[in-house]
Amino acid sequence: MKKPHQTPFSPAPHKARRLALMQKMRALGGGVALIPTSAECIRNRDAYFDHRPDSTFFYLTGFQEPEALLLLIAHGDVQKSVLFCREKNLEREIWDGIRFGPAAAKSHFDVDVALPFEALAASLPQFLANQPTIFAPLLDNPQTDELIRAALNNARAHARSGATAPAKLHDIYALTDEMRLVKDGFELDWLRTAGQISAQGHIRAMQACRVGMVETDLEAEILYSFAKAGAQHAAYNTIVAGGSNACVLHYRAGAAVLNDGDLCLIDAGAEYGLYAGDITRTFPVNGKFSPQQKAVYDVVLAAQQAAIDATRAGVSFMAPHDAAVRVLTQGMLDLGLLNASTVGSLDDAIANKAYQPFYMHRTGHWIGLDVHDCGAYSTGQHNEQPIWRDLQPNMMLTVEPGIYIRPSPAVDESFWHIGVRIEDDAIVTATGCELTTRDVPVRTDDIEYLMKHAER
């Protein structure tokens, strides 16, 4: 795949999100918000995992260095953004790479003030003074909790001088999760590209697949394709599952051999600009579906199409799932996986969840900066049941029905160990949805054609 055009960094969308967040803070009486980035994690001894910024921190700043925190003030006549980041350090830059430092960070990321991260603990009490509310992640990490506790106690200690300390603590994620749930145009562009790169990785895996390979061989092909196209990382641990392993939902690619006559299920997505793609395809290791594999696959594909057709603004989040379940359950009855004399009618089988031994997960989840993105799926409870929220334009979710058939005396042996999942990413529109991941084939004949005509 040709590398996607690298869009120059712009602080504008991040600044717009900060301003929108501060308006939400004002609507709740105003105060100070503290949003830290993620900490560096030791891999072993003095070696670290690659640092990835906290998604919400990145959403509001675009800043990717560790040891950083965003502070927002929205109260009275004051509206200000303050970025705490590491100072320049020429010795450390020789080893670890260039740092922005506060001076360059202020202009590059268009914040009002940038200060050294080392000054955070000492300066925070004055930022909290005379503010009614602290907006911060609630009990999210001990370091931030301790920072707030110490600063709050310091602010309280100055009561005799006439200053007041915040009396309320509000979970910042209650505000930012809802913001992140509806994507802006910048985000949708990143997500479309992540979907395209992800699709190319799946195509490469299908073309490279040979009987006798092991699962990690295909994982390597996928990760190479992602990196070659400009993705920074995989968006999550890659699933390459041959044969019976496809019936393990979160299986990791391992040393299992891909055998003649087996299916291979790949669930893999690229992370591009920190935004995730998420695709699942299932294909025959030898390039040709057996009659039983094709029959199961076609039921899952029909269920996915029913879910796609049900995905549009104004319907419940559960509408695609309900549409998929109806098709899947009817397919299970038609294939003999479910016995009508035992489970009753289609409606009875759905009401009693007779399908769950073969389909035990929901049909989709939010996707964005996190592959399982933030945002509530329901708006409350009624009679102890969730009130599922309605979809809105520019929300983004996956559509991923499946059927997983483990050995059972109630199921014909020819269906055993068949695991099929088909997943695409969908942007909700007013009249339907836009699939961002369909560059990779999904129909059985198209998959077989692609594999047959792959360069050997």
C-alpha positions in Angstrom: 0.0 0.0 0.0 1.2 3.5 -0.8 1.9 5.4 2.4 -0.9 7.8 3.3 -0.3 11.5 3.1 1.1 12.7 6.3 -1.1 15.6 7.5 1.1 18.3 9.1 0.3 18.7 12.8 -2.2 21.4 13.6 -3.0 22.5 17.2 -6.4 23.8 16.1 -8.6 20.7 16.7 -7.0 20.1 20.1 -7.5 23.7 21.1 -11.1 23.6 20.0 -11.7 20.6 22.2 -10.1 22.3 25.2 -12.4 25.3 24.7 -15.4 23.0 24.4 -14.4 21.2 27.6 -14.0 24.5 29.5 -17.5 25.5 28.5 -18.7 22.2 30.0 -16.8 23.0 33.2 -18.4 26.4 33.4 -21.8 24.9 33.0 -21.0 22.9 36.2 -19.9 26.0 38.1 -16.3 26.1 36.8 -13.0 25.2 38.4 -9.7 23.6 37.6 -9.2 20.5 35.4 -6.2 18.2 35.7 -5.6 15.7 32.9 -2.3 13.7 33.1 -0.7 11.7 30.4 0.2 8.0 30.9 3.3 7.0 32.8 6.3 5.3 31.2 6.2 1.6 31.9 9.3 -0.5 32.6 9.6 -3.6 30.3 12.5 -5.1 32.1 15.3 -3.7 34.3 16.1 -0.3 32.6 14.3 -0.9 29.3 10.9 0.7 28.8 7.9 -0.1 26.6 7.3 2.4 23.9 5.4 5.3 25.5 1.9 6.0 24.3 0.2 9.1 25.6 -3.0 8.8 27.5 -5.8 9.0 24.9 -7.8 11.8 26.6 -4.6 13.9 27.3 -3.7 13.5 23.6 -7.2 14.3 22.5 -6.9 17.7 24.2 -3.3 18.5 23.5 -1.7 16.5 20.7 1.4 16.2 22.9 3.1 12.8 23.0 6.0 13.1 25.4 5.8 11.4 28.9 5.9 13.3 32.1 3.2 15.8 31.1 -0.1 17.2 32.5 -2.7 19.5 31.1 -4.3 22.0 33.5 -7.4 24.0 32.5 -8.9 26.9 34.4 -12.4 27.9 33.7 -13.9 30.1 36.4 -15.0 33.7 36.7 -13.1 35.9 34.2 -10.3 33.4 33.8 -10.0 30.8 31.0 -6.6 29.4 30.6 -4.8 26.2 29.4 -1.5 25.3 31.1 0.8 22.5 29.8 3.3 21.0 32.2 6.1 19.2 30.3 9.7 18.2 30.7 12.4 20.8 30.4 15.1 20.7 27.7 18.0 18.5 28.7 20.8 18.2 26.2 22.4 15.2 27.9 19.1 13.1 28.0 18.3 14.2 24.4 21.5 12.5 23.3 20.1 9.2 24.6 16.3 9.6 24.3 15.6 12.1 21.5 14.7 15.8 21.3 12.3 17.3 23.8 10.0 20.2 23.1 10.6 22.0 26.4 8.1 24.5 27.8 9.1 27.4 25.5 8.6 25.5 22.2 5.6 23.5 23.5 3.7 26.8 24.3 3.8 27.9 20.7 3.7 24.6 18.9 0.6 23.3 20.8 -1.0 26.7 21.2 -1.5 26.7 25.0 -1.7 29.8 27.1 1.1 28.8 29.4 3.8 26.0 29.4 5.7 25.2 32.6 8.3 22.6 33.6 6.8 19.4 34.8 9.2 19.5 37.8 7.3 22.6 39.0 3.9 20.9 39.0 3.7 19.9 42.7 4.9 23.2 44.0 2.7 25.4 41.7 -0.5 23.3 41.9 -1.8 24.7 45.2 -1.9 28.2 43.9 -3.8 27.1 40.8 -6.4 25.4 43.2 -6.8 28.4 45.4 -10.3 29.9 45.3 -11.5 27.4 42.8 -14.9 25.7 43.6 -14.2 22.3 41.9 -11.4 20.0 40.8 -12.1 18.2 37.6 -9.8 15.1 37.4 -9.8 11.4 36.7 -11.4 9.8 39.8 -9.1 7.2 41.4 -7.5 6.6 38.0 -3.9 6.4 39.1 -2.1 6.7 42.5 0.3 9.4 41.3 -2.4 11.8 40.3 -4.4 11.0 43.4 -1.5 11.8 45.6 -0.7 15.0 43.7 -4.2 16.2 44.2 -4.3 15.2 47.8 -1.1 17.1 48.7 -2.1 20.2 46.7 -5.6 20.2 48.3 -4.2 19.9 51.8 -1.8 22.8 51.0 -4.6 24.9 49.7 -6.7 24.2 52.9 -3.7 25.2 55.1 -3.9 28.7 53.7 -7.5 29.3 54.8 -6.3 31.8 57.4 -5.0 34.0 54.7 -8.4 34.2 53.2 -8.0 31.7 50.4 -10.5 28.9 49.9 -9.9 25.4 48.7 -12.0 23.4 46.2 -15.0 21.7 47.9 -16.0 19.4 45.1 -14.3 16.8 42.9 -15.8 15.9 39.5 -14.8 13.1 37.3 -13.3 14.7 34.2 -14.0 11.5 32.2 -17.7 12.1 32.6 -17.2 15.1 30.4 -14.4 14.0 28.0 -15.8 10.6 27.3 -19.0 12.1 25.9 -17.0 14.5 23.8 -14.8 11.8 22.4 -17.8 9.6 21.5 -18.8 11.9 18.6 -15.9 12.3 16.3 -14.9 15.6 14.6 -13.7 15.8 11.0 -10.0 15.5 11.9 -10.6 12.3 13.8 -12.7 10.8 11.0 -9.9 11.4 8.6 -7.4 9.6 10.8 -9.9 6.7 11.4 -10.5 6.3 7.7 -6.8 6.0 7.1 -6.4 3.5 10.0 -9.1 1.4 8.4 -7.4 1.5 5.0 -4.0 0.4 6.4 -5.7 -2.3 8.5 -7.4 -3.6 5.4 -4.1 -3.9 3.5 -2.7 -5.9 6.3 -5.5 -8.4 6.1 -5.1 -8.6 2.3 -1.4 -9.4 2.7 -2.2 -12.1 5.2 -4.7 -13.8 2.9 -2.3 -13.6 0.0 0.6 -15.0 2.1 -1.2 -17.8 3.8 0.0 -21.3 3.0 -0.8 -24.7 4.5 1.9 -25.6 7.1 2.6 -22.0 8.2 2.2 -21.1 11.8 0.0 -18.4 13.1 2.9 -16.0 14.0 4.0 -16.2 10.3 0.8 -14.4 9.3 1.1 -12.0 12.3 4.5 -11.0 11.0 3.0 -10.3 7.5 0.3 -8.1 9.0 2.6 -6.1 11.3 5.1 -5.6 8.4 2.2 -4.3 6.2 1.0 -1.9 8.9 4.5 -0.5 9.5 5.2 -0.2 5.8 2.1 1.8 5.3 3.0 4.3 8.1 1.1 2.9 11.1 2.9 3.5 14.4 1.7 0.3 16.1 -0.9 -2.3 16.0 -4.0 -1.0 17.7 -4.2 -4.1 19.9 -2.8 -7.6 20.3 -3.2 -9.4 17.0 -5.4 -12.4 16.8 -4.4 -15.1 14.3 -6.4 -18.2 15.1 -6.3 -21.4 13.1 -8.8 -24.2 13.4 -10.3 -24.7 16.8 -8.3 -21.6 18.1 -10.9 -19.4 16.2 -13.4 -20.4 18.8 -11.4 -18.6 21.5 -12.5 -15.0 21.3 -9.3 -13.3 22.5 -6.8 -15.8 21.3 -3.3 -14.6 20.6 -1.3 -15.6 17.6 0.9 -18.5 18.6 2.9 -21.4 17.3 -0.1 -23.5 16.1 0.2 -24.8 12.6 -2.3 -23.7 9.9 -3.6 -27.0 8.6 -5.2 -28.0 5.3 -9.0 -27.8 5.7 -9.0 -25.4 8.6 -10.3 -21.8 8.7 -8.1 -19.0 9.9 -9.6 -16.1 11.8 -7.6 -12.9 11.9 -8.6 -9.9 14.1 -6.1 -7.2 13.6 -6.0 -3.4 13.3 -3.5 -0.7 12.7 -3.0 2.4 14.9 -2.5 5.5 12.8 -2.1 8.9 14.4 -3.1 7.1 17.6 -6.5 6.2 16.1 -7.5 2.5 15.8 -8.6 0.3 13.0 -10.3 -3.0 13.9 -11.0 -5.7 11.3 -11.8 -9.4 11.5 -11.8 -11.7 8.5 -12.1 -15.5 8.4 -10.7 -17.4 5.4 -9.7 -21.0 4.5 -6.1 -21.9 5.0 -6.0 -23.8 1.7 -7.9 -21.0 -0.2 -11.2 -23.0 -0.6 -14.2 -23.0 1.8 -15.7 -26.4 2.6 -19.5 -26.6 2.2 -20.0 -26.5 6.0 -17.5 -23.5 6.4 -19.2 -21.6 3.6 -22.7 -22.3 5.1 -21.7 -20.9 8.5 -19.7 -18.0 6.9 -22.7 -17.0 4.8 -25.0 -16.8 7.9 -22.5 -14.6 9.7 -22.1 -12.4 6.6 -25.9 -12.0 6.3 -26.1 -11.2 9.9 -23.4 -8.5 9.5 -25.3 -7.0 6.6 -28.5 -6.9 8.6 -26.6 -5.1 11.4 -25.0 -2.7 8.9 -28.5 -1.9 7.5 -29.7 -1.2 11.0 -26.8 1.2 11.8 -27.9 4.8 11.5 -28.6 7.9 13.5 -31.6 7.8 15.7 -31.8 4.1 16.4 -30.7 2.4 19.6 -27.1 1.2 20.0 -28.6 -2.3 20.4 -30.5 -2.1 17.0 -27.6 -3.6 15.0 -27.0 -6.3 17.6 -30.7 -7.2 17.6 -30.8 -7.4 13.8 -27.7 -9.6 13.7 -29.0 -11.9 16.5 -32.2 -12.5 14.5 -30.3 -13.6 11.4 -27.8 -15.6 13.3 -30.4 -17.5 15.3 -32.4 -18.3 12.2 -29.2 -19.5 10.5 -28.5 -21.8 13.5 -31.9 -23.3 13.2 -31.5 -23.8 9.4 -28.0 -25.4 9.9 -29.2 -27.7 12.7 -27.0 -26.1 15.3 -30.2 -25.4 17.2 -33.1 -27.9 17.3 -36.5 -26.2 16.8 -38.2 -29.0 18.8 -36.0 -28.0 21.8 -35.7 -24.2 21.5 -39.1 -23.5 19.9 -39.8 -20.8 17.4 -37.3 -18.2 16.2 -38.8 -15.6 18.7 -38.7 -18.2 21.5 -35.0 -19.0 20.7 -34.1 -15.3 20.8 -36.0 -14.6 23.9 -34.4 -17.5 25.7 -31.0 -16.7 24.3 -30.6 -20.2 22.8 -28.0 -18.8 20.4 -25.5 -17.9 23.2 -23.5 -21.2 23.1 -22.6 -20.2 19.6 -22.6 -16.4 19.8 -21.8 -15.0 23.2 -20.6 -11.4 22.6 -22.3 -8.2 21.4 -22.2 -7.1 17.8 -20.2 -3.9 18.2 -18.3 -1.4 20.4 -17.2 2.2 20.1 -13.8 2.7 18.4 -11.6 5.8 18.2 -8.4 6.7 20.0 -8.9 3.4 22.0 -9.9 0.3 20.1 -12.6 -0.2 22.7 -13.3 3.5 22.9 -14.8 5.4 25.8 -18.4 6.6 26.1 -21.4 5.2 27.9 -23.6 2.6 26.0 -26.7 3.3 28.1 -28.2 6.4 29.6 -29.5 4.7 32.8 -31.7 1.8 33.9 -35.5 1.1 33.7 -36.9 -2.0 35.6 -33.2 -3.1 36.1 -32.6 -3.1 32.3 -30.3 -0.7 30.5 -31.7 2.2 28.6 -29.6 2.0 25.5 -28.5 5.3 24.0 -29.4 6.3 20.5 -26.7 6.5 17.8 -25.8 10.0 16.6 -24.0 11.1 13.4 -20.2 10.8 13.6 -20.2 8.2 16.3 -18.1 5.3 15.2 -18.5 1.6 16.1 -17.6 -1.9 15.0 -20.0 -4.3 13.4 -18.8 -7.9 14.2 -21.2 -10.8 14.5 -19.8 -14.4 14.7 -20.5 -18.0 15.2 -18.2 -20.3 17.2 -18.9 -24.0 17.2 -17.1 -26.2 19.8 -17.5 -30.0 19.9 -20.9 -31.0 21.2 -22.9 -34.2 20.9 -25.8 -32.0 19.9 -24.0 -30.7 16.8 -23.0 -32.6 13.6 -19.3 -33.3 13.8 -18.7 -31.7 10.4 -19.3 -28.3 12.0 -17.0 -28.8 14.9 -14.1 -26.2 15.4 -15.6 -23.8 12.9 -15.2 -20.2 14.2 -16.2 -17.3 12.0 -16.3 -13.6 12.8 -16.6 -10.8 10.3 -15.9 -7.2 11.5 -15.9 -3.8 9.9 -15.7 -0.2 11.3 -18.7 2.1 10.7 -19.2 5.8 10.9 -22.8 6.6 11.8 -24.6 8.9 9.4 -28.0 10.4 9.3 -29.3 7.8 6.9 -27.0 4.8 7.4 -23.3 4.3 8.0 -20.0 4.6 6.2 -17.8 1.5 6.3 -14.1 2.4 6.5 -12.6 -1.0 6.2 -14.1 -2.7 3.2 -11.0 -2.5 1.1 -10.4 -6.1 2.2 -12.8 -8.7 0.6 -15.6 -10.0 2.6 -17.6 -12.4 0.3 -16.5 -16.0 0.1 -15.9 -16.0 -3.7 -13.9 -12.7 -3.5 -11.8 -14.2 -0.7 -11.1 -17.4 -2.7 -10.3 -15.3 -5.8 -7.8 -13.1 -3.9 -6.1 -16.2 -2.4 -6.0 -18.1 -5.7 -4.5 -15.2 -7.6 -1.9 -14.2 -5.0 1.6 -14.0 -6.3 3.5 -17.2 -5.3 
